[in-house]
Amino acid sequence: MNVFEENKELFDLGSSTATEEFDPFAFEEETNESTTEEIIAEQTTNDNPAPKQEEAKSAAPEQAKSSKAEQSFEEKLPVFTYGGATEQISDTSKTFDELRIEKSADFPELEEGKRVSWTVEYGKITKNIPDPKGTSIGKVKSDIETSKEFLDSLKKAKDKNPVCKIKPRVTAQSKGTAYKGVFTTLEEAETANKPISILPARDGKVYEIRNTEIGKFITPVEGCDMLSEVKPGFISGLPLIPSSLMMKIFAFFRHFVSDNSETEALLNIYWDKEAKEFVVDAPQQVATKNSVDTQLNDKFTDERYIHYMDIHSHNTMSAFFSAVDDKDEKATRLYTVIGKLNEHNPEIKTRISNGGKFLNIDPAQVFEIADFSFPKEWKDNVRLKENRKVPKPLARFLILKRRAGAA
């Protein structure tokens, strides 16, 4: 057994994302305003002498204003988007519920406020609105714009000036009998006031609430036939990762495992939406025996690519997800670790992260497993000749025994 395997609890193996000081990129607001004098200088040439200066003076403020408007996401109006309609919201002091009332004339399904929930999508940030009546659209937009999460996301985003999208959603209608119903919130259940209510709670459990004359009874419920059967797992929307690509990944990781050196390494697997194929990228990284810090490749922030999987090695150690992995692998995608790369058959483990909630899956769900089997008749045609070798001490004993019997 490898000495590191015997003491693997001493090592905190795993991959970690780059720290802030490792990230060489920093978002800087660009300015491209031209002064009136600069515009005049550009337009005043031998062919266009001074008479056009007045025209340039009048055009300069508009050009500067246009440039500023293109670069200032703070000044860009949020957009209402629903049912195929898109419209700028000029009065951002409105609450989300006031906007709902305004739009319910065109979309009657928005009339009942308790059935409508709101989200704000701004770049890569999505924010739910728990209090539509008491929350103004402008306040939420401003809070997102000044948040560290939003500014950090702009550093790697291709679009430095995203649109703030305001989206209503009509929640599922309650269903059931006259005395029993399924609801999405406690408020809906209390409004319906049915004798029996079924609803999910924040703790992840489903509860049954019974209203009687002596009080309200609330207990967890299992096997409710009014709810859909849902099983944990992963259903891929993309093809299997080809075995030929997997062999290259094994070869890359094995390169860093030798008699004199054992280090980790990390690869990112992307889906190219245009080429309809998987692409593997080795990002800039600093690797040690038990860790690897990486910097994502800006090329793959383009919407053409889907970040499908992170895959890292554990050199000669077993394949397992460490505490560092649990901390870093929050993004919703797939993660794989490969260990025992010094052996003929490496060890591989794969899991999904659903917003930081992990579930191990069979690697065969996402990797094309190469078929190294052979026809049974090949084996049937091979006859093994038994080679009975007697150990030397036992052989000498048998010879002496036979000689003694002969005498």
Secondary structure, DSSP 4 states (H G I P E B T S, - for coil): --HHHHTGGG----EEEPPGGG-------------HHHHHHHH-SSSS-GGGHHHHHHHHHHHHHHHHHHH-TTTSPPEEEETTEEEE-S-TTSBHHHHHHHHTTT-GGGS-GGGEEEEEEETTEEEEES-TTT-BHHHHHHHHHTSHHHHHHHHH-S-SS--EEEEEEEPPPPEE-SSEEE-SSHHHHHHHT-SEEEEE-TTS-EEEEEEETTEEEEEE--S-TTS---------SSPPBPHHHHHHHHHHHHHTBSSS-B---EEEEEEETTTTEEEEE--EEEE-SS-EEEE--GGGGSTTEEEEEEEEE-TTS-----HHHHHH--SSEEEEEEE-TTSSS-EEEEEEEETTEEEEE-GGGTB--------HHHHHT-PPPP--PPPHHHHHHHHHHHHHHH-
